[in-house]
Amino acid sequence: MKTLYLRIVVTTIVVMIFSSLLSFFLSNAYYHFYLKPHNDEKVTRMAKDIQSYYQNHSSIDINQYLSHISQLGYQMYLVASDGNGTFYGGDFRKKELDQNIIQEVVSGKTYHGINQFPSKLFVTGFFDNVLKNTIGVPVIVDGAPHALFIRPNLEVQFGEMRIFFAILLTFTILLSVIFVVISTRYIVKPISKLTEATKKIAKGNYNIQLQVNRRDEIGQLASHFSLMTKSLEQLEAMRQEFVSNVSHEIQSPLASIQGFSQTLQLENITEEKRKHYLSIIEDESRRLSQLSKQLLTLASLDKEEGIVEKDRFDLSQQIKQVLFMTEWSWREKDIAIDMELPSVFIHADQKLLQQVWTNLITNSIKFSEAGGTISVNIRSDNEKCYIEISDTGIGISKEDLPHIFQRFYKADKSRIRKEGSSGLGLAITKRIIELHDGNIHVESVLGRGTTFFIELPITSN
């Protein structure tokens, strides 16, 4: 069963059917082992009372006497040894009776036809209105031996039937309630496990294993809950690492500022050293400012909603503008710019994408040797545009390449430290590309250069 609804429906139906069948067998057993002998005994007692009363008052008319008794709710058959008989009360459905039975009763034996009546499915035998399903007692009428067969009529049977079906209904309801409670407990048990798991998560315990081998909604919920738990555990680890990295990045420039500020208070330092220390303090302050801006940028990008404001613009003109803005940097290092930028209009956030091109081109300039080359190319089709930004710089090692988009990751730590980088630029770049439903990946050879490949949809989703 693949749905909880179907599981509950089928379970309820099965419980009702099973309870009804079990109630039927229990009620049938009650009939055969108690009700049937009890009814036989009760009718036998009634027959013997009739027999005794008549034997003690043999002067009364037998026909009038039995007719009067039949009006009280009994069917009777009075038969002589020669087979001639008279019926009193309602008719029997079947009036055949073995002559041997008649002779046995005439000879003085009591016939227990109700108790000896063949057992049938359900309790239909209890209500079978046939002459064999009676109690027979011997009676002397006018000096001649007779046999009197008696049983309750249908009116009495209806009363017995109500009792029986009341018992059957009671069994059915009782068993249904018991089995529904048991089956519901089975259905709800995984939900209870989920409840306990949420309490553990609330306390910060993410090491939770849910063993729920089901394919319905509850099974899917448990599976997704486990995935969510793993994601929360990863997020918590990332959060702790992020806090640790931020603390380290902030602590380092603060320590430098504090140290050089104390040094400046000394009276015996030269003016040249004083200016040098002040420039270091200025650089570290600028680094702190850049770090705080990038952290704010990342925080806003993580919100996703309402961040991207798209409009239509020429992507090639935007990249040319970034190259123009950084011209002093690449001209200072005598870097050649090789660009192929045909006009491509896209629907995107200009401000965010400008930060992407600024980050990538600035990195290419920063990590390129003097006299190197930076290439920027654009090509497009009907759905996407493809941007390549490559340089002939120092490159990235194979070990560092898979991690360069991680926050605070720094490949060449000594050089990055010198350049004042925070290790957040590429993380911001990737996040912006993802918010535009694009992709970015990198290829690099250590000592030969690096190429970034970006794919962006031309139109908005």
Secondary structure, 3 states (H helix, E strand, C coil): CCCHHHHHHHHHHHHHHHHHHHHHHHHHHHHHHHHHHHHHHHHHHHHHHHHHHHHHCCCCCHHHHHHHHHCCCEEEEEEECCCCEEEECCCCCECCCCHHHHHHHHCCCCEEHHHHCCCCCCCHHHHCCECCCCEEEEEEECCEEEEEEEEECHHHHHHHHHHHHHHHHHHHHHHHHHHHHHHHHHHHHHHHHHHHHHHHHHCCCCCCCCCCCCCCHHHHHHHHHHHHHHHHHHHHHHHHHHHHHHHHHHHHHHHHHHHHHHHHCCCCCCHHHHHHHHHHHHHHHHHHHHHHHHHHHHHHHHHCCCCCCCEEEEHHHHHHHHHHHCHHHHHHCCCEEEEECCCCEEEECHHHHHHHHHHHHHHHHHCCCCCCEEEEEEEECCCEEEEEEEECCCCCCCCCHHHCCCCCCCCCHHHHHHHCCCCCHHHHHHHHHHHCCCEEEEEEECCCEEEEEEEEECCCC
